[in-house]
Amino acid sequence: MGAQSFIWDWKNLKFCYFSRLWKKMTADIIRKEIWERETIK
C-alpha cells in the first residue's frame, strides 16, 4: 500500500506540474497572439 500510494502521489505531483506548465505556455501563446493583433492594428 505504501509504495502504491507513493507512486500515485508522484504521478499526481507530475500531473500538477505539467498542468501548471501547460497553463503557463497557453497563457504565453494567447498573450503573444493578442500582442501581435494589437501591434498590427
C-alpha positions in Angstrom: 0.0 0.0 0.0 2.8 2.4 0.9 4.7 2.0 -2.4 1.4 2.3 -4.4 0.3 5.5 -2.6 3.9 6.9 -3.1 3.6 6.2 -6.9 0.2 7.7 -7.0 1.4 10.9 -5.2 4.3 11.1 -7.6 2.0 10.8 -10.7 -0.3 13.4 -9.1 2.6 15.8 -8.5 3.9 15.3 -12.0 0.4 16.0 -13.4 0.1 19.2 -11.3 3.5 20.3 -12.5 2.7 19.6 -16.2 -0.8 21.2 -16.0 0.8 24.3 -14.5 3.4 24.4 -17.2 0.7 23.8 -19.8 -1.4 26.7 -18.5 1.6 29.0 -18.5 2.5 28.0 -22.1 -1.1 28.5 -23.2 -1.2 31.9 -21.5 2.0 33.0 -23.1 0.7 31.9 -26.6 -2.6 33.8 -26.0 -0.7 36.9 -24.8 1.6 36.7 -27.9 -1.5 36.4 -30.2 -3.2 39.4 -28.6 0.0 41.4 -28.7 0.6 40.7 -32.4 -3.1 41.6 -33.2 -2.8 44.9 -31.2 0.5 45.7 -32.9 -0.8 45.1 -36.4 -3.8 47.4 -35.9 
